[in-house]
Amino acid sequence: MEVKQSDNEKKGSFYIEIDNMKAAEMTYTHAGPNKIIIDHTEVSDTLKGQGIGYKLIDAAVVYIRANNLKVIPLCPFANAFFKKRAEEYANILA
């Protein structure tokens, strides 16, 4: 499954489409030129238990690092993920 990204320079998302519908999505908001806030993650019931949320986070981390950004994970899922791996991701946490 391919993770896609949309971004309008104010808000964006990482998502997976199935049959032209978003089946999983992680949304974020730009907080100035160097930070994003991950504010919501949702995975459809048909994809739960398949690690799809982690795939969305992996895509976000690649984007964050490639663009020298910092992240504020307000979404409970993303927040828990980054807390568990605080040492590994300390360089991108705001």
C-alpha beads as a LAMMPS data file, in Angstrom:
LAMMPS data file: protein, C-alpha beads

94 atoms
93 bonds

1 atom types
1 bond types

-500.0 500.0 xlo xhi
-500.0 500.0 ylo yhi
-500.0 500.0 zlo zhi

Masses

1 110.0

Atoms # bond

1 1 1 0.000 0.000 0.000
2 1 1 1.338 3.345 -1.054
3 1 1 1.268 6.283 1.316
4 1 1 0.439 9.489 -0.541
5 1 1 0.788 13.076 0.618
6 1 1 -1.157 16.254 0.031
7 1 1 -0.026 19.667 1.261
8 1 1 -1.317 23.187 0.618
9 1 1 1.416 24.934 2.663
10 1 1 -1.002 25.431 5.587
11 1 1 -2.293 21.921 6.149
12 1 1 -1.495 18.519 4.805
13 1 1 -1.979 14.805 5.181
14 1 1 -0.427 11.436 4.596
15 1 1 -3.009 8.943 3.417
16 1 1 -3.722 5.588 1.817
17 1 1 -6.444 5.236 -0.780
18 1 1 -8.384 2.096 -1.542
19 1 1 -10.835 2.220 -4.435
20 1 1 -10.319 6.005 -4.713
21 1 1 -11.360 6.576 -1.089
22 1 1 -9.126 7.496 1.841
23 1 1 -8.910 4.399 4.013
24 1 1 -6.274 5.836 6.362
25 1 1 -5.137 9.391 7.000
26 1 1 -2.810 11.356 9.255
27 1 1 -3.368 15.112 9.134
28 1 1 -1.013 17.907 10.063
29 1 1 -0.869 21.687 10.214
30 1 1 2.146 23.860 9.491
31 1 1 3.171 25.833 12.592
32 1 1 5.484 28.404 11.073
33 1 1 8.219 27.659 8.560
34 1 1 9.988 24.927 10.549
35 1 1 7.333 22.918 12.409
36 1 1 4.324 20.764 11.776
37 1 1 1.663 19.647 14.214
38 1 1 0.313 16.128 13.703
39 1 1 -3.263 16.556 14.841
40 1 1 -5.219 13.472 13.821
41 1 1 -4.772 9.887 12.662
42 1 1 -7.590 7.672 11.475
43 1 1 -7.511 4.169 10.002
44 1 1 -10.612 2.449 8.660
45 1 1 -11.817 -0.666 10.439
46 1 1 -10.933 -2.807 7.419
47 1 1 -7.237 -1.900 7.817
48 1 1 -6.918 -1.987 11.608
49 1 1 -4.249 -4.287 13.010
50 1 1 -2.091 -4.108 9.883
51 1 1 0.379 -1.458 11.042
52 1 1 -1.092 1.184 8.757
53 1 1 -0.804 3.934 11.378
54 1 1 2.916 3.196 11.619
55 1 1 3.261 3.433 7.843
56 1 1 1.708 6.904 7.988
57 1 1 4.138 7.912 10.750
58 1 1 7.087 6.535 8.757
59 1 1 6.056 8.677 5.784
60 1 1 5.719 11.717 8.037
61 1 1 9.187 11.146 9.530
62 1 1 10.747 10.921 6.060
63 1 1 9.044 14.207 5.103
64 1 1 10.025 15.913 8.368
65 1 1 13.675 14.911 8.059
66 1 1 13.898 15.726 4.340
67 1 1 12.577 19.231 5.000
68 1 1 14.500 19.913 8.239
69 1 1 11.280 20.291 10.198
70 1 1 10.338 19.659 13.805
71 1 1 7.135 17.913 14.844
72 1 1 4.632 18.511 17.612
73 1 1 2.593 15.283 17.928
74 1 1 -0.768 16.371 19.379
75 1 1 -2.629 13.361 17.988
76 1 1 -2.821 10.719 20.754
77 1 1 -1.572 7.952 18.433
78 1 1 1.396 9.973 17.158
79 1 1 2.156 11.286 20.652
80 1 1 2.294 7.748 22.081
81 1 1 4.494 6.596 19.192
82 1 1 7.036 9.395 19.624
83 1 1 7.077 9.010 23.425
84 1 1 7.889 5.301 23.124
85 1 1 10.769 6.081 20.771
86 1 1 11.851 9.430 22.226
87 1 1 15.589 8.762 21.879
88 1 1 15.319 7.665 18.245
89 1 1 13.289 10.729 17.252
90 1 1 14.614 13.369 19.672
91 1 1 16.182 15.318 16.797
92 1 1 12.805 15.982 15.152
93 1 1 10.615 16.612 18.205
94 1 1 9.818 20.265 18.889

Bonds

1 1 1 2
2 1 2 3
3 1 3 4
4 1 4 5
5 1 5 6
6 1 6 7
7 1 7 8
8 1 8 9
9 1 9 10
10 1 10 11
11 1 11 12
12 1 12 13
13 1 13 14
14 1 14 15
15 1 15 16
16 1 16 17
17 1 17 18
18 1 18 19
19 1 19 20
20 1 20 21
21 1 21 22
22 1 22 23
23 1 23 24
24 1 24 25
25 1 25 26
26 1 26 27
27 1 27 28
28 1 28 29
29 1 29 30
30 1 30 31
31 1 31 32
32 1 32 33
33 1 33 34
34 1 34 35
35 1 35 36
36 1 36 37
37 1 37 38
38 1 38 39
39 1 39 40
40 1 40 41
41 1 41 42
42 1 42 43
43 1 43 44
44 1 44 45
45 1 45 46
46 1 46 47
47 1 47 48
48 1 48 49
49 1 49 50
50 1 50 51
51 1 51 52
52 1 52 53
53 1 53 54
54 1 54 55
55 1 55 56
56 1 56 57
57 1 57 58
58 1 58 59
59 1 59 60
60 1 60 61
61 1 61 62
62 1 62 63
63 1 63 64
64 1 64 65
65 1 65 66
66 1 66 67
67 1 67 68
68 1 68 69
69 1 69 70
70 1 70 71
71 1 71 72
72 1 72 73
73 1 73 74
74 1 74 75
75 1 75 76
76 1 76 77
77 1 77 78
78 1 78 79
79 1 79 80
80 1 80 81
81 1 81 82
82 1 82 83
83 1 83 84
84 1 84 85
85 1 85 86
86 1 86 87
87 1 87 88
88 1 88 89
89 1 89 90
90 1 90 91
91 1 91 92
92 1 92 93
93 1 93 94
